Amino acid sequence: MNTVELITKKRDGGELSREEIRYLVKGFTEGSIPDYQMSAFLMAVYFQGMSREETVWLTQEMKVSGDMADLSRIPGLKIDKHSTGGVGDKTTLIIGPLAAACGVPVAKMSGRGLGFTGGTVDKLEAIPGFKTSLPEEEFFAQVEGCGISVIGQTAHIAPADKKIYALRDVTATVENLSLITSSIMSKKLASGSDGILLDVKCGSGAFMKSEEDARALAEMMVDIGRADGKKMMAMITDMSQPLGNAVGNALEVREAIEVLRGQGPADITELSVELAGRMVFMGGCASSPEEGIAKAGAALESGAGLAKFREFVSGQGGDPAVADDLSLLPLSGLSRTVTASRDGFIAGIDAMTIGLASQHTGAGRQTKEDSIDHGAGILLHHKCGDQIRAGEALMTLYSDKADKLDLAAAEAEKAVQIGDEAPALPPLIHAVIE
């Protein structure tokens, strides 16, 4: 095959065969196709799109480009959850223990944060001693013994995606439905779970700004997963304002523990119970989603989820005492409070702007090589719809460097809109695709 001919074919709107897609993915992963040719192909895809069949084939070829996790030795249906990313989205820390407490084995590989979105691995590493890298045998033993293990994505899972995504990030070809789908699903399908629950975000703090685009992505990912024999379900959820009140690694662990104590913000609590309940249903531990949600709610209310969180943290080398003493979690030494400029109602809190402000505090990365400050971030004191007085605290920012606080505070002030009347709030859950 000829790489230039395949680039030309896609540039002109042609549809590639599975063999042609395999040639491109294999050649680029192994190094025989250079970056500049793959970049040209990705740009052609960005403008011309891909058919359903092409997207299925691209996902499959990226999936088999590296190791395939085999979780078959773990009894029961293993259910994974994937969020398309957002600001303050710490649901994995909550729903994993809740689902495990209800009998669903959770064997999850998660990523690190980049840009304005956070990463589950970074949040877990804010817990003193917590290990996000385990040998395979320890990973299996943790799931078999505790019911849940969350580790970092290995470099050997879907390496084609790692190489292709690095190019997309610097060639303005990220926002394409087929490329997003194949990137997410190739890793998830290679990770070995029997089913995947997708939390597809829409709003200012999401990759998909509109519900229509989020639905299109969700439906495509569900379709791809089912074509691979997986149990699939998707929820389209709101990310027009940050989820919960905490944004930043240790701050989000703190809030996740508060939720498991039954003392967390209403939005993150509601969404976590819904997500966990659907995992319980998909894992065969409930006869309907409604029964699964009821069981997850009961695990939260009884404290079983919090107990499972302690067991989970301890099993991966972390200090389980964080569940009882939040002061054991790091908190940066400098703080700055942003106050309301006038009386009124909070009409909007732009999630992406808050995410960028949190990144400025040191809680996020601009490149994958950047180090992060686990104790940095933002704690919101109000949410959309709240009444506010001039001079009242809107949020507190934390960092170890004054110049970072200055930059973050200037960004955060742009995020909040204050109006004269209480706004109509969007639903937390826009739709469920079953």
C-alpha positions in Angstrom: 0.0 0.0 0.0 1.0 3.6 -0.5 0.6 6.1 2.4 0.2 9.1 0.1 -2.5 7.4 -1.9 -4.4 6.7 1.3 -4.1 10.3 2.5 -5.4 11.4 -0.9 -8.2 9.0 -0.8 -9.4 10.3 2.5 -8.7 13.9 1.6 -11.1 13.5 -1.4 -13.8 11.9 0.7 -13.2 8.3 0.1 -13.8 5.5 2.5 -10.9 3.3 3.6 -11.0 -0.4 4.0 -10.1 -2.2 7.3 -6.8 -3.3 5.7 -5.9 0.2 4.7 -6.7 1.5 8.2 -4.6 -1.4 9.7 -1.7 -0.4 7.4 -1.8 3.2 8.6 -2.2 2.4 12.3 0.5 -0.4 12.3 2.9 1.6 10.2 2.7 4.7 12.4 2.9 2.8 15.6 6.0 0.9 14.4 7.6 4.0 13.0 7.5 3.3 9.2 5.0 6.1 8.6 6.4 9.4 9.8 4.6 12.1 11.9 4.1 14.4 8.9 2.2 11.8 6.9 0.0 10.8 9.9 -0.7 14.5 10.6 -1.9 14.9 7.0 -4.1 11.9 7.3 -5.6 13.2 10.6 -6.4 16.5 9.1 -8.1 14.8 6.1 -10.2 12.8 8.6 -11.0 16.0 10.5 -12.5 17.6 7.4 -13.9 14.6 5.7 -15.0 12.5 8.7 -15.2 8.7 8.9 -18.1 6.3 8.4 -19.3 4.1 11.2 -17.4 1.1 9.7 -14.2 3.1 9.4 -14.6 4.3 13.0 -15.1 0.7 14.2 -12.1 -0.5 12.3 -9.9 2.4 13.5 -10.9 1.6 17.1 -10.2 -2.1 16.7 -6.8 -1.6 15.2 -5.8 0.9 17.9 -7.1 -1.5 20.5 -4.9 -4.4 19.3 -1.8 -2.2 18.8 -0.6 -3.2 22.3 -1.4 -5.4 25.3 -4.9 -6.7 26.0 -5.8 -7.0 29.6 -7.4 -10.3 30.6 -9.7 -10.0 33.6 -11.4 -13.3 33.2 -9.9 -14.8 36.3 -11.8 -12.2 38.4 -15.3 -13.6 39.2 -18.4 -11.6 38.2 -19.1 -8.9 35.5 -16.3 -6.2 35.6 -17.8 -2.8 35.0 -15.7 0.2 34.0 -16.7 3.9 34.0 -15.4 6.6 31.7 -16.0 10.3 31.9 -15.2 12.5 28.9 -13.6 15.0 31.3 -14.7 18.0 33.2 -14.0 20.3 36.1 -14.5 19.0 39.7 -15.4 15.5 38.4 -14.3 13.2 41.2 -17.0 10.6 40.7 -14.7 7.7 40.3 -13.5 8.1 43.9 -17.1 7.8 45.0 -18.8 5.4 42.6 -16.0 2.8 42.6 -16.3 2.1 46.3 -20.2 2.3 46.1 -20.4 -0.2 43.3 -17.8 -2.5 44.9 -19.8 -2.3 48.2 -22.8 -3.6 46.2 -20.9 -6.5 44.8 -19.6 -5.2 41.4 -15.9 -5.9 40.8 -14.2 -2.6 39.6 -10.9 -3.1 37.8 -10.1 0.3 36.5 -7.2 1.9 34.6 -7.4 5.7 34.7 -5.4 8.6 33.4 -3.7 11.8 34.5 -5.0 15.3 34.1 -4.0 17.6 31.2 -5.1 21.2 30.7 -8.2 22.3 32.5 -9.5 18.8 33.2 -8.4 16.7 36.2 -7.1 13.1 36.3 -8.2 10.3 38.7 -4.6 9.1 39.1 -3.4 12.5 40.2 -6.3 12.7 42.7 -5.5 9.3 44.2 -1.8 10.2 44.5 -2.8 13.1 46.8 -3.6 10.4 49.4 -0.4 9.8 51.4 1.3 6.5 50.3 -1.3 5.6 47.7 0.2 3.5 44.8 -1.3 4.0 41.4 1.2 1.5 39.8 0.8 -2.1 40.8 2.2 -5.3 39.3 -0.4 -7.3 37.5 -0.7 -9.9 40.2 -1.2 -7.3 42.9 -3.8 -5.6 40.8 -5.8 -8.8 40.4 -5.4 -9.7 44.1 -6.7 -6.2 45.1 -9.8 -6.6 42.9 -10.4 -10.2 44.1 -9.9 -9.3 47.7 -11.3 -5.8 48.0 -13.6 -5.6 45.0 -11.9 -2.5 43.5 -8.5 -1.4 42.2 -7.7 1.8 40.3 -4.3 2.1 38.6 -2.7 4.3 36.0 -3.0 3.4 32.3 0.1 1.5 31.3 2.1 2.5 28.2 1.4 -0.9 26.7 -2.4 -0.5 26.4 -3.3 0.9 23.0 0.1 2.6 22.3 -1.2 3.7 18.8 -3.7 6.0 20.6 -0.9 7.5 22.7 1.1 8.3 19.5 -1.9 9.5 17.5 -3.3 11.7 20.3 0.1 13.4 20.8 -0.2 14.5 17.1 -3.8 15.5 17.3 -3.0 17.7 20.3 -0.5 19.8 18.3 -2.2 19.7 14.9 -5.7 21.0 15.9 -7.4 17.7 15.1 -8.8 16.8 18.5 -12.4 17.8 18.0 -13.5 15.0 15.6 -16.2 12.5 16.5 -14.5 9.5 15.1 -11.1 10.4 16.4 -12.5 11.1 19.9 -14.4 7.9 19.9 -11.5 5.7 18.7 -9.2 7.3 21.3 -11.5 6.7 24.2 -12.8 3.3 23.2 -9.6 1.7 22.1 -8.2 2.1 25.6 -11.4 1.0 27.3 -11.9 -2.1 25.1 -8.2 -3.1 25.7 -8.6 -2.7 29.4 -10.7 -5.9 29.7 -13.9 -5.0 31.5 -17.1 -6.7 30.6 -19.1 -3.5 30.4 -18.5 0.3 30.3 -20.7 3.1 31.7 -20.0 6.3 29.9 -20.4 9.7 31.5 -20.5 12.1 28.5 -20.3 15.7 29.6 -21.8 18.7 27.8 -21.4 22.4 28.6 -18.7 25.0 28.8 -16.3 22.7 30.8 -16.7 19.8 28.4 -15.2 18.9 25.0 -18.8 18.7 23.7 -20.4 22.0 24.4 -23.9 21.1 23.2 -26.2 18.3 24.3 -26.6 17.4 20.6 -22.9 16.9 20.1 -22.6 15.0 23.4 -25.5 12.7 22.3 -23.8 12.0 19.0 -20.5 11.0 20.8 -22.3 8.9 23.4 -24.3 7.0 20.8 -21.2 6.3 18.7 -19.2 5.1 21.7 -22.1 2.8 22.8 -22.3 1.5 19.3 -18.6 0.8 19.1 -18.6 -1.0 22.5 -21.5 -3.2 21.6 -19.8 -4.1 18.3 -17.0 -5.4 20.5 -19.3 -7.5 22.7 -19.4 -5.2 25.7 -22.4 -4.2 27.8 -22.8 -0.5 27.3 -24.7 2.4 28.7 -24.2 6.2 28.6 -25.4 9.2 30.6 -25.2 12.7 29.2 -24.5 15.0 32.2 -24.1 18.7 32.7 -20.7 20.5 32.9 -21.8 24.1 32.5 -20.6 24.8 36.0 -18.0 22.8 38.1 -19.3 19.5 39.6 -19.4 19.8 43.3 -17.5 22.6 45.1 -13.9 21.4 45.0 -11.5 21.7 42.0 -8.0 20.4 42.5 -6.5 17.0 43.5 -6.5 16.8 47.3 -9.5 19.1 47.6 -11.5 16.7 45.4 -10.4 13.7 47.5 -11.6 15.6 50.5 -15.0 16.3 48.9 -15.3 12.7 47.7 -14.9 11.5 51.3 -17.5 14.1 52.4 -19.9 12.6 49.9 -19.2 9.1 51.2 -19.9 10.4 54.7 -23.2 11.7 53.5 -22.1 15.3 53.8 -21.2 16.3 50.3 -22.7 18.8 47.8 -26.1 17.8 46.4 -25.0 17.7 42.7 -22.0 15.4 43.0 -23.9 13.2 45.5 -26.9 12.8 43.1 -24.7 12.1 40.1 -22.5 9.6 42.0 -25.5 7.6 43.2 -27.0 7.5 39.7 -23.7 6.4 38.1 -22.9 3.8 40.8 -26.5 2.5 40.6 -26.3 1.9 36.9 -22.9 0.1 37.3 -24.7 -2.1 39.9 -27.4 -2.9 37.3 -24.9 -3.5 34.5 -22.8 -5.8 36.8 -25.9 -8.0 37.4 -26.3 -7.1 41.1 -29.7 -5.4 40.5 -32.6 -6.3 38.2 -33.2 -2.8 37.0 -31.3 0.6 37.0 -33.8 1.8 39.5 -33.0 -1.0 41.9 -29.3 -0.4 41.3 -29.7 3.2 42.2 -31.6 2.3 45.4 -28.8 -0.1 46.3 -26.1 2.4 45.7 -28.0 5.0 47.8 -28.3 2.4 50.6 -24.6 1.7 50.5 -24.0 5.5 50.8 -26.4 5.9 53.7 -25.2 2.9 55.6 -21.5 3.8 55.4 -20.7 0.7 53.4 -19.2 2.9 50.6 -17.0 4.7 53.0 -15.8 1.5 54.6 -15.0 0.1 51.1 -13.1 3.4 50.3 -10.9 2.8 53.5 -10.3 -0.8 52.4 -9.5 0.3 48.8 -7.0 3.0 50.0 -5.3 0.6 52.4 -5.0 -2.1 49.8 -3.0 0.2 47.5 -0.6 1.4 50.2 -2.5 4.6 51.2 -3.3 5.8 54.6 -7.0 4.9 55.3 -7.1 7.4 58.2 -7.8 10.1 55.6 -11.4 8.9 55.6 -11.7 10.1 59.2 -9.2 12.9 59.3 -9.2 15.2 56.3 -6.3 17.2 57.6 -4.0 14.3 56.5 -4.5 15.4 52.9 -2.2 18.1 51.6 -3.3 21.7 51.4 -1.2 24.5 49.9 0.0 27.1 52.3 -1.1 30.3 50.5 -4.7 31.2 49.9 -6.7 34.0 48.2 -10.4 34.7 48.4 -12.5 36.0 45.4 -15.5 38.1 46.5 -18.7 39.2 44.9 -18.7 42.6 43.2 -22.3 43.3 43.9 -25.6 42.0 45.3 -27.6 39.5 43.2 -27.9 35.9 42.1 -25.1 33.8 40.7 -26.2 33.4 37.1 -23.3 31.4 35.9 -19.9 29.9 36.9 -18.0 29.0 33.7 -16.6 25.6 34.3 -13.7 25.9 31.8 -12.6 29.2 33.2 -12.5 27.7 36.7 -10.6 24.8 35.4 -8.0 27.1 33.8 -7.8 29.1 37.1 -7.2 25.8 39.0 -4.5 24.9 36.5 -2.8 28.3 37.2 -2.7 27.5 41.0 -0.5 24.5 40.2 -3.3 21.9 40.4 -3.1 21.1 36.7 -0.6 20.6 33.8 0.1 22.4 30.6 2.2 19.5 29.3 2.2 15.9 30.3 5.7 16.3 31.8 4.7 19.1 34.2 4.6 18.3 37.9 1.6 19.3 40.0 0.9 20.6 43.4 -1.5 18.2 45.0 -2.6 20.7 47.6 -3.5 23.5 45.1 -6.9 24.2 43.7 -10.2 26.1 44.2 -13.0 25.7 46.7 -16.3 27.2 45.6 -18.5 28.6 48.4 -21.5 29.2 46.1 -23.1 27.6 43.1 -25.4 28.8 40.3 -28.7 30.1 41.6 -27.4 31.1 45.0 -28.2 34.6 46.3 -25.0 36.7 47.0 -24.1 39.9 48.7 -21.4 42.4 47.6 -18.1 41.4 49.3 -19.2 37.9 50.2 -16.8 35.1 49.5 -17.4 33.3 46.2 -14.4 31.0 46.3 -11.0 30.4 48.0 -7.9 29.6 45.9 -4.9 27.6 47.2 -1.3 27.6 46.0 2.2 27.5 47.3 3.3 30.5 45.1 1.9 34.0 45.3 2.4 34.7 41.6 0.4 31.7 40.7 -2.4 32.9 43.1 -2.4 36.3 41.4 -2.8 34.7 37.9 -5.4 32.2 39.1 -7.5 34.8 41.0 -7.6 37.1 37.9 -8.8 34.2 35.8 -11.3 33.0 38.4 -13.0 36.4 38.7 -14.0 36.1 35.0 -15.8 32.9 35.6 -18.7 34.2 37.8 -21.7 36.1 36.4 -24.0 37.8 38.8 -27.5 38.8 37.7 -30.6 40.4 39.2 -32.8 37.3 39.2 -32.2 33.6 40.0 -31.4 31.8 36.7 -33.1 28.7 35.3 -30.7 25.9 35.9 -30.0 23.1 33.4 -30.7 19.5 34.5 -27.8 17.6 36.0 -28.6 14.6 33.9 -29.7 15.5 30.4 -30.3 12.0 29.0 -29.6 8.2 29.4 -28.7 6.0 26.5 -29.3 2.4 27.2 
